[in-house]
Amino acid sequence: MSLPSPIALDTNCFIYAFEGGDTDRGAWLAERVFRSLAAGHLRAMTATLTIAELLTLAYRRGERSQAALLRSAVEGLPNLALRGLDVNIADRAAALRGASRLSLGDAVHLATAECAGAAGFLTNDRQLASQPADLAVLVLDDLVAQDSRRAR
């Protein structure tokens, strides 16, 4: 499956890709998302909230150099735009929260994607797929499983 472009990326995409742990997810992201970004075949965006969420564990562990590396890795990705919170995104996040039980963070991610004109939102949070967002929410595990079945 080809991904819609521009695609908005949830923080968990960066966690799987940069912090290792899950090789299937990380490998899929490296191949399908980050390699496509580097080649200019895909455009992506993420909320600046991703930086705060991604760096928290490194800072909690006192690993300032790891936090700096992670931040540089995100900021250095070609064809990836970081979108900051503004009044329109805040308003849309409030509307999403008012219509559901989304956390503020999840609402900000979805609202950022919508307001920035993303064609889809890639996450591994299955609950977000059932939320009242005005864009396609793609679940990473489903995409990895689809590709795995095709490869057999």
Residue, then its C-alpha position, 0 to 999 in steps of 0.5 A: m500500500s502506498l501512503p497518502s502524501p502528505i502523511a502526518l506521523d504520530t510520535n509512536c512512529f518516531i519511537y519505533a524508528f529511533e529507539g529500536g525495540d520492535t524490529d518489524r515496526g521499525a524496519w517497516l517505517a525505515e523502508r516505507v516512510f523514512r526512505s521515501l522521505a529521503a528520496g522525495h517520494l513522500r512528504a510528511m509532517t508531525a506536531t512539534l508536540t512529537i519533540a516533547e513526547l519523544l525526548t521525555l524518556a531521555y531527559r528523565r534518564g538524564e541522557r541529554s546527549q541522547a535527547a539532542l540526537l533524537r531532536s536532531a534526527v527528527e529536525g534533520l529528516p528531509n521532507l518532514a515539516l514540524r507544525g507548531l500549535d496555533v489558535n486554529i489547531a488549539d480550537r480544532a483540538a478542543a472540538l475533537r476532545g469535546a466530541s470524544r474522550l481523546s487526551l489533549g496530546d492525541a487531540v493536538h496531533l489529529a488537529t495538527a494533521e487536519c489543519a496542516g492539510a495532511a491526507g492521512f495520519l499514521t499511528n499505532d494507536r488503534q483507538l485513534a482510528s475510531q475518533p471523529a477526525d476529518l482524515a484517514v487514520l492508518v494503524l501501523d500494525d495493520l500496514v505491517a501485517q498487510d505487507s507481511r501477508r503480501a510477502r508470503 
